[in-house]
Amino acid sequence: MNPPASCLYECSVMHRRLQPRQHEFVYRIFLFFLDLDEIPSLTRDVPIFSAGEPNLYSLRNEDYFQFHSRGLRANLETYLQTQNIATHPARIRLLTLPRLLGYTFNPISIFFCFDSESRPLTSVVQVGNTFGELKPYLVPLDESGSGFHIRVPKNYYVSPFSPLDLAFDFHFKNPGERLHIAIDEYQGDQKILLSTLTGERAELTTSNLAQLTLAFPLVTLKIIFLIHWEALRLWLKGIPFRMKESHAEQQKGAFRVRK
């Protein structure tokens, strides 16, 4: 029997802003990597994790982009069809942070899709903002077929300190013993912002999850606090601030999950 694909990653998040002024920070979090087919067994074996029910950690369908209410797989498959991908993935794995004590915020979650031979097919990055919106981006295989890459117009309000006419550059591989995700922002050919998410794999067991919970207590609240703290630092540096209501015509393709 193959070992479970689901696991945990203890991670470092790095952001380095290059323009119009330099600004950099690093912080530590942890994430879940969940094979959707393994979720029933995980909820049996890890008592502090559940799906669709209240718990310390709870995976909820409504926290991800939705086309209907039939679950994560059905919503993802419908989204792939809108992107002219007719192949139904045999396996889907999700890098994310489930709800913690009923509270959720994910700056990014990534769906990794595989065929019946466990070969990667494509991926979908879901970017979240603090206004309760989510936007999916299809990130196909790169030229080598061993990773995923695309540069695509952002058309989405994430930070008040970043213009809407930038492009996201997604570049990453299928997670293994190590996790490495790069999401940069470009204005034309000029790189404006570098972001990386790196981590080390750990088995998804009750013991490991409890240890990471103690090492990173209230991790979701930590993420939301640091977003606002860094925003204050950027404002104090005099970096131009843009209201969400400005340039509404450039904000396209987002799903609203919270009002």
Buried (B, 14 or more C-beta within 10 A) or exposed (E): EEEBBBBBBBBBBBBBBBEEEEBEEEBEBBBBBBBBBBBEEBBEEBEEBBBEEEBBBBBBBEBBBBBEEEBBBBBBBBBBEEEEBEEBBBBBBBBBBBBBEEEBBBBBBBBBBBEEEEEBBBBBBBBBBBEEBBBBBBBBBBEEEEBBBBEEBBBBBBBBBBBBEBBBBBBBBBBEEEBBBBBBBBBEEEBBBBBBBBBEBBEBBEEBBEBBBEEBEEBBEBBBEBBEEBBEEBEEEEBEEBEBEEBEEBBEBBBEBEE
